[in-house]
Amino acid sequence: MERITKSFYSAHHRMTRGSPHGLEIEQCKSREKSGSYRKDGTIVRGALETLVSALTPISHGKGPANEVQPDLMNSDLLSREADSISLLLSLLEAILTIPRGITRLMDMLMDREVIRNEALLLLTYLTREAEEIQKIVVFEGAFDKIFSIIKEEGGSDGGVVVQDCLELLNNLLRKNVSNQTINLLSVLETISLLMMGGQEAEPGKDATNQLQNKTVLVQRKVLDHLLMLGVESQWAPVAVRCAAFRCTGDLIAGNPKNLDAISSKVLGEEPHVEPALNSILRIILRTSSIQEFVAADYVFKRFCEQNSDGQKMLASTLIPQPHSMTHAPLEEDVNMSFGSMLLHGLALSEHDGDLETSCRAASVLSHVLKDNIQCKERVLKVELEAPTPSLGSAEPLLHRLVKYLALASSMKAKDGKSSTSVELYVQPIILKLLVTWLANCPNAVQSFLDSRPHLTYLFELVSDTTTTACIRGLAAVLLGECVIYNKVTGKGKDASSIVDAISQKIGLTSYFLKFDELRKSFIFSLIKPTEPRKPLTRSTAASMAENEDVENEPSEQKNKDHPILSSMFDSQFVNFVQRLEGDIRESIVDVYSHPKSKVAVVPAELEQKGGESDGEYIKRLKSFVEKQCTEIQDLLNRNSTLAEDLAKTGGDGSAQVEPRSGGASERIQVETLRRDLHEATQRIEILKKEKAKIESEASLYRTVAGKMESDLKSLSDAYNSLEQSNFQLDKEVKSLKSSSSGGAAAAPDLEAIKERAREEAQKESEAELNDLLVCLGQEQSKVEKLSARLTELGEDVDQLLEGIGEEIGVPEDDGEDDEEEE
């Protein structure tokens, strides 16, 4: 120790002598050249090595109780010297005060082999008990350099150098929570890079590799280790648990097999086992760390993205518990299902007034309902029992959430300000859930409007200047959803009535300005569409390790949003709200541009006056309707122009409705002309079809008439032939009479035959004539109807009938022959 003292103080005296402007450095350089400075350093190092050898035990095994242990005796002798400990501390302080001393020493690890090995031994001595040196060494990238040396020396097959590296690693990690945390964070960041890629990753090119990496990591049981680190290792620092949760979320995102794996994963030991998702939900509801709540919530966000089956599975467990279990402490939810635990967390604030737990449960529920109409409809049927059964019946879960929203705004301290920082993010998160729930779900909108105070409270929240711009804007979006997704037909609840109420109680200009304020708010302006994750450096890892659980304090500025909302409101939700804003503006313009579905008052002009004929009444009604249509058209043009102007007012126009090709009046006129043209075209098509049908029928009737005329000609020919036969028979009879010698005896027979033949011929001809006359009558009526219809269509009937029957000759009447015969 005396040699160390003399050498150390003489060297220290030489270093500090001279001017304070750097002369000591020059002197040290000159002394080093002459060899005196190097000689002092060699003496100090040799003395220190001797001391280390004297204080190091020879054997670590247990010996006899009465055996003398030299290391203990040397330690006792050294501690008795008053100046020994202070001298050693001075040496340590001197090492730490050398400018960039540890940094230069770390750089020597990458030098040639001899210098590297000496630097490695020196670092091993320095880091055995000095926690500050351990932190500096780790900060300078010791882990990367040590593992690089181990790889160069052959890994597990290496020799003494690898053993020294392992000893240095042991010194850096043993009893040093900060370094252990940094090491774990580095490993988790590496896993995250394998799954999500870095800032320079190409989404299309690296997607396949990232999916394969996720599959391989789960096969290597990485998911089990992440769950153990995030859920079961409550001794781990909060920064490590949060990083484990984020890695878990990235690991299961977009991978069906990994989603099924975490759905079926159970944690704990028999008989106390439970699903992994239940354990993560319990951490969300119970943890006192906001950062851990956000990280665990990220797991459910990634689990529910594009996983409709998983959302339905979680929603199917939403079964309310009995009244006794509803108000049980949060610690008694071990045996509950996921949905029952979630509902328990939502209803927990009823008896203790703590809305933070309900807010966290609402955030998880928003992930379950996102973009899944079936889950929204299912959860819409869930009803919770009243806090006191005697005060009322069960109420829908949606109504209970609106009640919590109103309760959060009423929880003020005596000085009129928010009592805790928690209240700054309770309302935005509940509003996010309601906006997600009502989106594209008319039944949810109807359930929301079933209670009239809900709409009244929204009007008050939108107009409340004491709340933040984010809260007012989200309330305006929720109010707009009651317009665009409104299918209610009841009076006072339809979209037109709500727009009228907005105009009367808020004002359309003021209402649209709420969207501009929301877009310019701290949260919505902070979030970028695609924000890459910052790489984990040594400095960021060290800061995360030392600031394990820094609670976000409320801003001193008035109406400042809570910083946690920047993590809860991701770019997807911000883009969704911006799309809703455009739809809301368009819907309000459409409501003002179209008439209402019902007419409230029947004008007196519609009643028929006394003594007024039907023709005059119809004429007066027609003129009245034309006048009303003109007035309505003018009113629609004026309303559309006003609504369009209001929709374009305010803001910088970044999220305004896209400009239209023409004005509102021109658009409505074009629509009217297009509708008239469409109706005229339909009427022309109908007339063309009727004309073609009538022409087809006329052609058919012409064919039938020709056939009838042909049949009539055949009957006429048959009748003429019969008459000729009859005439021939008469002649034969007369000739027989004149030539018969026995005319008296044969005459009766011939006359009887002649009479019978004439009667039969006459009967046959009369029957045929009757049938023919009936057919001719029917055809004549058809021809008359066709002629009248053709005349209405503008056809010339005479020209169509011209030439029909000319080719058919009408036989002459043979009545004269009959008369002569008679």
Salt bridges, closest charged atoms under 4 A:
GLU2 OE2 - LYS6 NZ 3.23
GLU32 OE2 - ARG38 NH2 3.91
ASP40 OD2 - ARG14 NH2 1.88
GLU49 OE2 - ARG45 NE 3.25
ASP76 OD2 - ARG80 NH2 2.70
ASP107 OD1 - LYS145 NZ 3.78
GLU118 OE1 - ARG45 NH2 2.47
GLU152 OE1 - ARG116 NH1 3.43
GLU153 OE2 - ARG116 NH2 2.76
GLU167 OE2 - ARG128 NH2 3.42
ASP224 OD1 - LYS265 NZ 2.72
ASP250 OD1 - ARG302 NE 3.83
ASP250 OD2 - ARG533 NH2 3.21
GLU274 OE2 - ARG282 NH1 2.44
GLU292 OE2 - ARG241 NE 2.98
ASP297 OD2 - HIS367 NE2 2.93
GLU305 OE2 - LYS301 NZ 2.70
GLU305 OE1 - ARG302 NH1 3.14
ASP333 OD1 - ARG282 NE 3.29
ASP333 OD1 - ARG286 NH2 2.90
GLU350 OE2 - ARG400 NH1 3.79
GLU356 OE2 - ARG360 NH2 2.62
GLU385 OE1 - HIS323 ND1 3.39
GLU395 OE2 - ARG400 NE 2.44
GLU395 OE2 - LYS403 NZ 2.99
ASP450 OD1 - LYS493 NZ 3.82
ASP500 OD2 - LYS596 NZ 3.38
ASP516 OD1 - ARG519 NH2 2.65
ASP516 OD1 - ARG585 NH2 3.71
GLU517 OE1 - ARG472 NH2 3.30
ASP570 OD2 - LYS301 NZ 3.15
GLU581 OE2 - ARG519 NH1 3.12
GLU581 OE2 - ARG585 NH2 3.14
GLU586 OE1 - ARG660 NH2 2.87
GLU612 OE2 - ARG620 NE 3.08
GLU644 OE2 - ARG660 NH1 2.98
ASP652 OD1 - ARG519 NH2 3.82
GLU671 OE2 - ARG667 NH1 3.62
ASP730 OD1 - LYS754 NZ 3.32
ASP730 OD2 - ARG758 NH2 3.71
GLU751 OE2 - LYS737 NZ 2.28
GLU792 OE1 - ARG789 NH1 2.72
